[in-house]
């Protein structure tokens, strides 16, 4: 990975040896234990469908948008879900503007695989008129700061943004009943997406022949580790996706250990995401000022007469 290689160049031999020596004593340079996750912060400052997640020094913003499109011919009754990533040089000097690099492509694929193959989002509920109009959901992930483990942070940002997103309500009208009418939020309340479960990505790092295994690697640890594996699981322990990166092989017993750890972490992260979304929803509802419609006014006037 180009980001990992670039970071490796910035580390001296002494830095690398220090990190490895500390890990042999189960000590990490940021003070965590091998299987301890960094603090997660989830904010919703930009309204529905937008989130900002901070995992240690890593910050990622997720934005969800939607538009009406024609469905694929082989799936006329299903909407679509797509993920796009943006790596800014402001987040890491190793990121180059313009065409997405290998790291950006892989990050998008890992998150896409976890959401799509597990059918976390009900795409059939996005159908408005079979064969003609469906909602296309787009998730944009903007890397703001790269402090390591971008996959897990971006995955949380995508899920949090999906849970707060509201799409406009639609109805069919016209003479033939085939005209789609998109109602503004002032007329009809926007609808949330149907999300069946939350696939949580948990990344592990492996270090050489020492048999060292840790969770949630930092930027410097990524430059030293020989391989990594991302397990995407939900709170029920269902495996949604597994991605193995790096040249080192992983024994079966280590994979099973990672699966147990990932399931435990996924349950706590799921709760944290849901609690943050619930708190945001409550604040948003308190801010809504509903005005009586003209029909309500007419009814009240007749009752007063």
C-alpha positions in Angstrom: 0.0 0.0 0.0 1.4 3.4 -1.0 0.4 5.1 2.2 2.0 2.4 4.3 5.2 2.5 2.2 5.5 6.3 2.4 5.1 6.2 6.2 7.7 3.5 6.4 10.2 5.8 4.8 9.5 8.4 7.5 10.4 6.0 10.3 14.0 5.3 11.1 15.4 1.9 11.9 15.5 2.7 15.6 11.9 3.8 15.5 10.8 0.5 13.9 12.9 -1.6 16.4 11.5 0.4 19.3 7.9 -0.3 18.2 8.6 -4.1 17.7 10.5 -4.4 21.0 7.7 -2.7 22.9 5.1 -5.0 21.3 7.1 -8.0 22.5 6.4 -6.8 26.0 2.7 -6.2 25.1 3.3 -2.4 25.2 2.2 -0.1 22.5 3.6 3.3 21.8 0.3 5.0 22.6 -0.1 3.2 25.9 -2.8 0.8 24.8 -2.9 -3.0 25.3 -2.7 -5.2 22.2 -6.5 -5.7 22.0 -7.5 -2.3 23.2 -9.4 0.0 20.8 -8.8 3.7 20.6 -11.5 6.1 21.7 -14.3 6.6 19.2 -16.1 10.0 18.8 -19.1 10.3 16.5 -20.5 13.8 15.7 -23.4 15.0 13.5 -22.8 18.7 12.9 -24.0 19.0 9.3 -27.5 17.6 9.5 -29.1 14.5 8.2 -26.9 12.1 6.3 -23.6 13.5 7.5 -21.3 12.2 10.2 -17.7 12.8 11.4 -15.9 10.0 13.2 -12.7 10.3 15.1 -10.7 7.2 16.0 -7.7 8.3 17.9 -5.9 10.7 15.6 -7.8 9.4 12.5 -10.8 11.5 11.3 -13.2 10.6 8.6 -16.3 12.4 7.3 -19.2 10.5 5.8 -21.9 12.1 3.6 -24.9 10.2 2.2 -26.9 11.6 -0.8 -29.6 10.1 -3.0 -31.0 10.6 -6.5 -33.6 9.0 -8.7 -32.2 6.8 -11.5 -33.1 3.9 -13.7 -32.5 0.5 -12.1 -30.3 -2.1 -13.6 -32.1 -4.4 -16.1 -31.4 -7.5 -14.1 -32.6 -5.9 -10.9 -35.6 -3.8 -11.8 -37.0 -3.6 -8.3 -33.8 -2.7 -6.4 -32.1 0.6 -5.7 -28.3 0.9 -5.7 -25.7 1.6 -3.1 -22.2 3.0 -4.1 -19.2 4.2 -2.1 -16.7 6.8 -3.1 -13.5 7.8 -1.2 -11.5 11.0 -1.2 -8.0 11.1 0.1 -6.7 14.6 0.6 -3.0 15.5 0.9 -4.1 17.6 3.9 -4.8 14.3 5.7 -1.5 12.7 4.9 1.3 14.0 2.7 1.6 10.6 1.0 -1.9 11.0 -0.5 -1.9 12.5 -3.9 -4.7 14.6 -5.4 -6.6 13.4 -8.4 -7.0 9.8 -9.4 -7.7 7.4 -6.4 -4.8 5.3 -5.4 -4.6 1.7 -4.4 -5.4 2.4 -0.7 -8.5 4.5 -1.6 -9.8 1.8 -4.0 -9.2 -1.0 -1.4 -10.9 1.0 1.4 -14.0 1.6 -0.7 -14.2 -2.1 -1.7 -13.9 -3.4 1.9 -16.7 -1.2 3.1 -18.8 -1.8 0.0 -18.4 -5.6 0.4 -19.4 -5.5 4.1 -22.6 -3.5 3.3 -23.6 -5.1 0.0 -22.9 -8.8 0.5 -24.5 -8.8 3.9 -27.5 -6.9 2.5 -27.4 -4.5 5.4 -29.4 -1.9 3.5 -32.8 -3.0 2.1 -32.3 -2.0 -1.6 -35.8 -3.2 -2.5 -37.3 -0.5 -0.3 -35.6 2.0 -2.6 -37.8 1.1 -5.5 -40.3 3.8 -6.6 -41.5 2.4 -9.9 -40.3 -1.0 -11.0 -38.1 -0.9 -14.0 -38.2 2.9 -14.2 -37.2 4.8 -11.0 -35.3 3.7 -8.0 -33.2 5.6 -5.4 -29.4 5.5 -5.9 -27.7 5.9 -2.5 -24.2 7.4 -2.6 -21.8 7.4 0.3 -18.9 9.8 0.1 -16.0 9.2 2.6 -13.6 12.1 3.1 -10.3 11.3 4.9 -9.6 14.3 7.1 -6.7 13.0 9.2 -4.8 9.7 8.8 -3.8 8.4 12.2 -4.0 4.8 11.1 -6.7 2.2 10.6 -8.7 4.2 8.1 -10.9 1.2 7.2 -12.6 1.0 10.6 -13.0 4.7 11.0 -14.5 5.1 7.5 -16.8 2.2 8.1 -18.2 3.7 11.2 -18.6 7.1 9.4 -20.5 5.4 6.6 -22.9 3.5 9.0 -23.6 6.6 11.1 -24.4 8.7 8.0 -26.7 6.0 6.7 -28.6 5.8 9.9 -29.3 9.6 10.0 -30.0 10.0 6.3 -33.6 10.8 5.2 -34.8 10.5 1.6 -37.7 12.4 0.2 -41.1 10.7 0.2 -42.4 9.9 -3.3 -45.8 9.2 -4.8 -47.2 8.3 -8.2 -49.5 10.6 -10.1 -50.3 11.9 -13.6 -52.9 10.7 -16.0 -51.4 7.2 -16.3 -50.2 7.0 -12.7 -46.6 6.7 -13.9 -45.4 10.1 -13.0 -43.2 10.3 -9.9 -43.8 13.1 -7.5 -41.0 14.0 -5.1 -42.5 15.7 -2.0 -40.4 18.4 -0.2 -39.8 17.9 3.5 -42.2 20.8 4.3 -45.0 18.8 2.8 -44.2 15.2 3.8 -41.7 13.9 6.4 -38.6 12.4 4.7 -38.1 8.6 5.2 -35.2 6.9 6.8 -33.4 4.0 5.1 -34.2 0.5 6.1 -31.0 -0.9 7.7 -31.3 -4.5 8.9 -28.0 -4.6 10.8 -24.7 -2.9 11.2 -21.6 -4.6 9.7 -18.7 -3.4 11.8 -15.1 -3.6 10.4 -12.4 -4.6 12.8 -8.8 -4.5 11.7 -6.0 -6.6 13.1 -2.2 -6.2 12.5 0.4 -9.0 12.4 4.1 -8.6 13.1 6.6 -10.9 11.5 7.7 -14.2 13.1 7.2 -12.9 16.6 3.6 -14.0 16.6 2.4 -10.5 17.6 -1.2 -9.7 17.1 -3.0 -6.4 17.8 -6.2 -4.6 17.1 -6.7 -1.1 15.6 -3.1 -0.3 14.4 -1.9 3.2 14.5 -0.2 5.0 11.5 3.3 4.1 12.8 2.3 0.5 13.6 1.0 0.1 10.1 4.4 1.0 8.7 6.0 -1.8 10.7 3.5 -4.6 10.6 3.9 -7.4 8.0 0.2 -8.0 7.3 -3.3 -7.2 8.4 -6.8 -8.6 8.3 -10.1 -6.8 8.4 -13.1 -8.8 9.7 -16.5 -7.3 9.1 -19.1 -8.7 11.5 -22.3 -7.6 13.1 -23.4 -7.6 16.7 -24.9 -11.1 16.3 -21.5 -12.6 15.3 -22.5 -13.0 11.6 -19.5 -12.8 9.3 -20.2 -10.2 6.6 -16.7 -10.0 5.0 -13.1 -10.8 5.5 -10.2 -9.0 3.8 -6.6 -10.2 4.2 -3.8 -7.8 3.2 0.0 -8.2 3.3 2.3 -11.2 2.5 2.2 -13.0 5.9 0.1 -16.1 6.3 -2.3 -16.4 9.2 -2.9 -19.7 11.0 -6.5 -21.0 11.5 -6.3 -20.6 15.3 -5.3 -17.0 14.9 -8.2 -16.4 12.5 -10.6 -17.9 15.1 -9.2 -15.7 17.8 -9.6 -12.6 15.6 -13.2 -13.6 15.0 -14.0 -13.8 18.7 -12.3 -10.5 19.4 -14.1 -8.9 16.4 -17.5 -10.1 17.5 -17.0 -8.6 21.0 -15.8 -5.3 19.6 -18.5 -5.1 17.0 -21.2 -5.4 19.8 -19.8 -2.5 21.7 -19.2 -0.3 18.6 -22.8 -1.0 17.4 -24.1 0.2 20.7 -22.0 3.3 20.5 -23.2 4.1 17.0 -26.9 3.6 17.9 -26.6 5.7 21.1 -25.0 8.5 19.1 -27.7 8.4 16.4 -30.5 8.3 19.0 -29.1 11.3 20.8 -28.8 13.2 17.5 -32.4 12.3 16.5 -33.7 13.5 19.8 -31.9 16.8 19.4 -33.1 17.2 15.8 -36.8 16.5 16.8 -36.6 19.2 19.5 -35.4 21.8 16.9 -38.3 21.1 14.4 -41.0 23.8 14.5 -44.1 22.5 13.0 -46.5 25.1 11.5 -50.2 24.3 11.0 -51.2 23.7 7.4 -54.0 25.7 5.8 -56.4 22.7 6.2 -55.7 22.7 9.9 -56.4 26.4 10.2 -59.7 26.0 8.3 -60.8 23.2 10.5 -59.9 25.1 13.7 -61.8 28.2 12.4 -64.9 26.2 11.7 -64.8 24.6 15.2 -64.5 28.0 16.8 -67.6 29.2 14.8 
